[in-house]
Amino acid sequence: MKLLEFKFLLPLISNTKKCSSKTPSYYVGRIKIQDYWSQNCGELKKMYSKGKFIVLLDDEPILQNVESNEGLRVKLVKFDYEEIMAKFNEYGLKMVNDNTVLLDVLPPEKKGFDYKPLIGVSVPLKKPEPISGINFNEIKKELAKDLGGYCLSTIICRWILESDIERDYLTKFESIFKWHKTYSKCPNCGDFLIKKLSKVSCICSNCNQMFYPTVIPISVTFIVDKSNKYCLLVNPLNSLKNIFTLIHSFSNPGETLKECGKRGIAKRIGIECNNLQLINNFQSYPSINNSLLSAFYCVLDKEIKIDDPFNPIKCSKWFSREEIKDIINTTYDNSLSKNFSLSMVDSILSKKKIGSDNNYYIPPPGSLSHTLIKMWAEDPNVFTK
């Protein structure tokens, strides 16, 4: 029986309309189905056999190169259930409730077909003892190849994935699974937590307290001068000498994101800024404590002295729009986004090409800082429209 014929699901997807349209909205239907599966473990489990699967091998996604009219593009490998189970059985790997995450609901391929779950599967690999002489990385490489692709770190994947949707899938996967692995016992009483199959929440087996994946808000502030011809970037202490980015600041309990941005500016460049404006641009970033980045825009006087010896940054610098355009091109030419190859990955990681010359760089494509800087370089009024 088709999913859409289940009488208990019909109320979820019926009468879902687009705004100002009589056409049924797949988005609303998808969200309602996703919420239903998120809360009902048994119903989600039944749909695994119809789903698509993204796999992390030892926390690294399996990718594949796809030829297109624009050249080589990188995509996440998506498996059918029977395909992935056959491969797992061949290698003695398992798909269990503990290592799966509901990432999305895929719309019907055509009218009358079912919605499908997109499931993330994280497969830990047991490393051999050093004295065994077994090359773990080679074994992992061969396993990924047999599964139809190759593995790269999630950070590099965010540079090279062409699709924003796939980048979001990977971000959600990494964020939720990091939370899942971190929280196994109740912070309140210390008893075991019972997780939903979807990993959207958990409940304590003793005190019945509910817990949800954590999100840490961070403000990201784009600063320009009064002429809007220059932007201010900073070189953080923990980065290479010539990589410049926007001012980031973790929010403190009890403060708004706007106050967080204001405090971050005062802390890093020693200037009070009262004209922060929220930009409608956000990004989830799991590598930094499952963070959610919120962007702000502000104007400062370029003549104000910002040299403070106690600043927690290496330095700050005003860049003209033309300089920024050159820096974007330099960053793009030396990142993995232009002409991706595995040999280029090895070159960048081993030789540390970025940061070893006298050029300036900004964060790579795929990051919120890169997106905002590029938007301003291409359209001076993009944040004031």
C-alpha positions as CSV (number, residue, x, y, z in Angstrom):
1,M,0.0,0.0,0.0
2,K,1.3,3.4,-0.9
3,L,2.3,5.8,1.9
4,L,-0.2,8.4,0.6
5,E,-3.0,5.9,1.0
6,F,-2.4,5.4,4.7
7,K,-5.5,6.9,6.4
8,F,-3.5,8.3,9.3
9,L,-1.2,10.2,7.0
10,L,-3.9,11.7,4.7
11,P,-4.7,14.5,7.1
12,L,-1.0,15.5,7.2
13,I,-0.8,16.1,3.4
14,S,-4.3,17.0,2.4
15,N,-5.2,20.6,1.7
16,T,-1.6,21.7,1.6
17,K,-1.6,24.7,-0.8
18,K,1.0,27.1,-2.0
19,C,0.4,30.8,-1.2
20,S,-2.0,32.3,-3.7
21,S,-2.2,29.0,-5.6
22,K,-4.5,26.0,-5.8
23,T,-1.6,23.7,-6.6
24,P,-0.7,21.3,-3.8
25,S,2.5,22.2,-2.1
26,Y,5.0,19.4,-2.0
27,Y,7.0,21.5,0.5
28,V,4.2,21.6,3.1
29,G,3.5,17.9,2.6
30,R,7.2,17.0,2.9
31,I,7.5,19.0,6.2
32,K,4.4,17.3,7.7
33,I,5.7,13.9,6.7
34,Q,9.1,14.7,8.1
35,D,7.6,15.7,11.4
36,Y,5.5,12.5,11.5
37,W,8.5,10.3,10.8
38,S,10.7,12.3,13.3
39,Q,8.3,11.5,16.1
40,N,7.2,8.0,15.1
41,C,10.2,5.6,15.1
42,G,8.2,2.6,14.0
43,E,6.8,4.3,10.9
44,L,10.2,5.7,10.0
45,K,11.8,2.3,10.3
46,K,9.2,0.8,7.9
47,M,10.3,3.3,5.3
48,Y,14.0,2.5,5.4
49,S,13.6,-0.1,2.6
50,K,12.3,2.7,0.3
51,G,14.7,5.3,1.3
52,K,18.0,6.8,0.0
53,F,21.2,6.7,2.1
54,I,24.2,8.9,2.6
55,V,27.2,7.2,4.2
56,L,30.0,8.5,6.5
57,L,33.0,6.2,6.8
58,D,34.8,7.1,10.0
59,D,33.1,10.6,9.9
60,E,34.0,11.2,6.3
61,P,31.3,11.3,3.5
62,I,31.5,9.1,0.4
63,L,31.7,11.4,-2.7
64,Q,31.8,10.8,-6.4
65,N,32.9,13.0,-9.4
66,V,30.3,13.7,-12.0
67,E,31.0,15.1,-15.5
68,S,28.8,18.1,-16.5
69,N,28.8,20.7,-19.2
70,E,30.7,23.0,-16.8
71,G,33.4,20.4,-16.0
72,L,33.9,18.0,-13.1
73,R,31.5,18.4,-10.2
74,V,31.5,16.6,-6.8
75,K,28.4,15.1,-5.4
76,L,27.4,12.9,-2.4
77,V,26.8,9.3,-3.2
78,K,23.2,8.3,-2.5
79,F,22.5,4.6,-2.1
80,D,19.3,2.6,-2.4
81,Y,18.5,0.4,0.6
82,E,19.2,-3.0,-1.1
83,E,22.4,-1.7,-2.6
84,I,23.9,-0.4,0.7
85,M,22.8,-3.4,2.7
86,A,24.4,-5.8,0.2
87,K,27.7,-3.8,0.5
88,F,27.5,-3.7,4.3
89,N,26.9,-7.4,4.5
90,E,29.8,-8.1,2.2
91,Y,32.2,-6.2,4.5
92,G,30.6,-7.2,7.8
93,L,29.3,-3.6,8.5
94,K,26.0,-2.9,10.2
95,M,23.2,-0.4,9.9
96,V,21.6,-0.1,13.3
97,N,19.3,2.4,15.0
98,D,22.2,4.0,16.8
99,N,24.1,5.0,13.7
100,T,21.3,6.5,11.5
101,V,19.9,10.0,11.2
102,L,16.8,11.3,9.4
103,L,18.2,14.1,7.1
104,D,15.2,14.9,4.9
105,V,12.1,13.7,3.1
106,L,12.4,13.3,-0.7
107,P,9.3,14.2,-2.7
108,P,7.5,11.7,-4.8
109,E,9.3,11.0,-8.1
110,K,5.9,11.3,-9.9
111,K,2.2,11.5,-9.0
112,G,1.0,8.5,-7.0
113,F,4.5,7.6,-5.7
114,D,5.6,7.7,-2.1
115,Y,7.7,10.2,-0.2
116,K,11.1,8.7,0.7
117,P,13.3,9.3,3.7
118,L,16.9,10.4,3.2
119,I,18.9,8.7,5.9
120,G,22.4,9.4,7.0
121,V,24.4,6.3,8.1
122,S,27.6,6.8,10.1
123,V,29.9,3.8,10.0
124,P,32.8,3.7,12.5
125,L,35.8,1.6,11.3
126,K,38.0,-0.2,13.8
127,K,41.6,0.8,13.3
128,P,44.2,-2.1,13.4
129,E,47.0,-2.1,16.0
130,P,50.0,-0.1,14.8
131,I,52.2,-3.2,15.1
132,S,50.0,-5.1,12.6
133,G,51.5,-3.3,9.7
134,I,48.1,-2.9,8.1
135,N,47.6,0.4,6.3
136,F,44.2,1.6,7.6
137,N,43.9,4.5,5.2
138,E,44.4,2.2,2.2
139,I,41.8,-0.2,3.4
140,K,39.4,2.7,3.9
141,K,40.2,4.0,0.5
142,E,39.5,0.7,-1.1
143,L,36.2,0.3,0.8
144,A,35.0,3.7,-0.3
145,K,36.0,2.9,-3.9
146,D,34.0,-0.4,-3.8
147,L,31.1,1.7,-2.5
148,G,31.3,3.8,-5.6
149,G,33.4,6.8,-4.5
150,Y,36.0,8.2,-2.2
151,C,36.2,9.9,1.2
152,L,37.2,13.4,2.2
153,S,36.9,15.3,5.5
154,T,33.7,17.2,6.0
155,I,35.5,20.5,6.1
156,I,37.0,20.0,2.6
157,C,33.6,18.7,1.4
158,R,32.0,22.0,2.3
159,W,34.6,23.7,-0.1
160,I,33.9,21.5,-3.1
161,L,30.3,20.4,-3.0
162,E,28.5,22.1,-5.9
163,S,25.0,21.8,-4.4
164,D,24.0,24.0,-1.5
165,I,21.3,21.3,-0.6
166,E,23.9,18.6,-0.4
167,R,26.1,20.9,1.7
168,D,23.2,21.4,4.0
169,Y,22.6,17.7,4.2
170,L,26.2,17.1,5.3
171,T,26.0,20.0,7.8
172,K,22.8,18.6,9.4
173,F,24.3,15.1,9.5
174,E,27.4,16.2,11.2
175,S,25.6,18.5,13.7
176,I,23.0,16.0,14.8
177,F,25.4,13.0,15.0
178,K,27.9,15.0,17.0
179,W,25.1,15.8,19.5
180,H,24.0,12.1,19.4
181,K,27.5,10.8,20.3
182,T,28.2,13.5,22.9
183,Y,25.0,13.0,24.9
184,S,24.4,9.4,26.0
185,K,23.5,10.1,29.6
186,C,21.0,12.5,31.2
187,P,22.6,15.8,32.3
188,N,20.0,16.0,35.0
189,C,20.1,12.6,36.8
190,G,22.9,10.6,35.0
191,D,20.6,7.8,33.6
192,F,20.6,6.7,30.0
193,L,18.9,8.7,27.3
194,I,16.5,7.1,24.8
195,K,17.0,8.7,21.4
196,K,14.4,9.0,18.6
197,L,15.3,7.0,15.5
198,S,15.4,10.2,13.7
199,K,17.7,11.7,16.4
200,V,15.6,14.9,16.6
201,S,15.2,14.5,20.4
202,C,15.7,12.1,23.3
203,I,14.2,11.4,26.7
204,C,15.7,10.3,30.0
205,S,14.8,6.7,30.9
206,N,14.6,7.7,34.6
207,C,13.4,11.3,35.0
208,N,11.6,11.6,31.6
209,Q,13.2,15.0,30.9
210,M,13.4,15.8,27.1
211,F,16.5,17.0,25.4
212,Y,17.1,18.3,21.9
213,P,20.2,18.9,19.7
214,T,22.1,21.9,20.8
215,V,22.8,25.0,18.7
216,I,25.3,27.7,19.6
217,P,24.5,31.1,18.1
218,I,27.4,33.1,16.6
219,S,27.3,36.7,15.2
220,V,29.2,37.4,12.0
221,T,29.6,41.1,11.2
222,F,30.5,42.7,7.9
223,I,32.0,46.1,8.4
224,V,32.3,48.8,5.8
225,D,33.5,52.4,5.9
226,K,31.2,55.4,5.3
227,S,31.9,55.6,1.6
228,N,31.1,51.9,1.2
229,K,34.2,51.4,-0.8
230,Y,36.2,49.6,1.9
231,C,35.5,46.7,4.2
232,L,37.3,45.7,7.4
233,L,38.6,42.2,7.8
234,V,40.5,40.6,10.6
235,N,43.2,37.9,10.8
236,P,42.3,35.7,13.8
237,L,45.0,34.3,16.1
238,N,44.2,30.7,15.2
239,S,44.5,31.2,11.4
240,L,47.4,31.4,8.9
241,K,49.0,34.8,8.7
242,N,47.4,36.0,5.4
243,I,43.8,34.7,5.8
244,F,41.4,37.5,6.6
245,T,37.8,37.0,7.6
246,L,34.8,38.8,9.2
247,I,34.5,39.4,12.9
248,H,32.9,36.4,14.7
249,S,31.6,36.3,18.2
250,F,29.9,33.6,20.3
251,S,26.7,34.7,22.1
252,N,26.6,34.8,25.9
253,P,23.6,33.7,27.9
254,G,21.0,36.5,28.2
255,E,22.2,38.7,25.3
256,T,20.7,39.1,21.9
257,L,22.6,38.3,18.7
258,K,22.8,42.0,18.0
259,E,24.4,42.7,21.4
260,C,26.7,39.7,20.7
261,G,27.8,41.3,17.4
262,K,28.4,44.7,19.2
263,R,30.4,43.0,21.9
264,G,32.5,41.1,19.3
265,I,33.4,44.3,17.5
266,A,34.4,46.0,20.8
267,K,36.4,43.0,21.9
268,R,38.3,42.5,18.7
269,I,39.0,46.0,17.4
270,G,38.2,48.2,20.4
271,I,35.4,50.2,18.8
272,E,31.8,50.7,19.9
273,C,29.3,50.2,17.1
274,N,25.6,51.0,17.6
275,N,24.3,50.7,14.0
276,L,24.3,46.9,13.4
277,Q,21.7,45.7,10.9
278,L,20.7,42.1,10.6
279,I,21.4,40.5,7.2
280,N,19.0,37.9,6.0
281,N,21.8,35.3,5.6
282,F,22.5,32.4,8.0
283,Q,24.6,29.3,8.1
284,S,24.8,26.2,10.3
285,Y,28.4,25.3,11.0
286,P,28.9,22.0,13.0
287,S,32.7,22.1,13.2
288,I,32.4,24.9,15.8
289,N,30.2,23.5,18.5
290,N,27.2,23.0,16.3
291,S,27.0,26.7,15.6
292,L,24.4,28.8,13.8
293,L,25.9,31.8,12.2
294,S,23.8,35.0,11.9
295,A,25.1,37.8,9.7
296,F,25.1,41.6,10.6
297,Y,26.2,44.7,8.7
298,C,27.5,47.9,10.1
299,V,29.3,51.2,9.1
300,L,32.4,52.5,10.8
301,D,34.6,55.5,10.3
302,K,37.7,54.3,8.5
303,E,39.8,57.0,10.2
304,I,39.2,55.7,13.7
305,K,42.3,54.0,15.2
306,I,41.7,50.3,15.7
307,D,45.2,49.3,16.9
308,D,44.7,47.8,20.3
309,P,47.5,45.7,21.8
310,F,45.1,43.6,23.8
311,N,42.9,42.6,20.8
312,P,42.4,38.8,20.5
313,I,43.4,39.0,16.8
314,K,46.7,39.2,14.9
315,C,45.7,42.3,13.0
316,S,42.8,44.0,11.1
317,K,43.0,45.7,7.7
318,W,40.8,47.8,5.5
319,F,40.5,46.4,1.9
320,S,39.1,48.3,-1.1
321,R,36.5,46.6,-3.3
322,E,39.0,46.1,-6.1
323,E,41.4,44.5,-3.6
324,I,38.6,42.2,-2.4
325,K,37.8,41.1,-6.0
326,D,41.5,40.2,-6.5
327,I,41.6,38.3,-3.2
328,I,38.4,36.4,-4.1
329,N,40.0,35.3,-7.4
330,T,43.2,34.3,-5.6
331,T,41.3,32.3,-3.0
332,Y,39.3,30.6,-5.7
333,D,42.3,29.8,-7.8
334,N,44.0,28.2,-4.8
335,S,41.0,26.4,-3.3
336,L,39.5,23.1,-4.4
337,S,36.5,24.7,-5.9
338,K,38.0,25.5,-9.3
339,N,39.6,22.3,-10.6
340,F,39.0,19.6,-8.1
341,S,41.2,16.5,-7.9
342,L,42.4,14.2,-5.1
343,S,46.0,15.1,-5.9
344,M,45.2,18.8,-5.3
345,V,43.8,17.8,-1.9
346,D,47.1,16.2,-1.0
347,S,49.0,19.2,-2.3
348,I,47.0,21.7,-0.2
349,L,47.0,19.6,2.9
350,S,50.7,18.6,2.8
351,K,52.3,21.8,1.4
352,K,49.8,24.2,3.0
353,K,49.8,26.2,-0.2
354,I,47.4,28.8,1.3
355,G,49.1,30.8,3.9
356,S,52.7,30.1,2.7
357,D,52.9,33.0,0.2
358,N,52.5,36.7,0.3
359,N,49.0,36.8,-1.1
360,Y,45.9,37.7,0.9
361,Y,43.1,35.1,1.2
362,I,39.5,35.0,2.5
363,P,37.7,31.8,3.8
364,P,37.0,29.3,1.0
365,P,33.7,29.0,-1.0
366,G,31.0,27.4,1.0
367,S,31.6,29.5,4.1
368,L,29.3,32.3,5.2
369,S,32.1,34.8,5.3
370,H,33.1,34.1,1.7
371,T,29.5,34.4,0.6
372,L,29.0,37.8,2.3
373,I,32.3,39.2,1.1
374,K,31.7,38.1,-2.5
375,M,28.1,39.6,-2.4
376,W,29.5,43.0,-1.3
377,A,32.2,42.9,-4.0
378,E,29.7,42.2,-6.7
379,D,27.0,44.6,-5.5
380,P,28.0,47.5,-3.2
381,N,24.3,48.1,-2.1
382,V,23.5,44.4,-1.5
383,F,23.1,44.9,2.3
384,T,21.3,48.2,2.1
385,K,18.5,47.5,-0.4
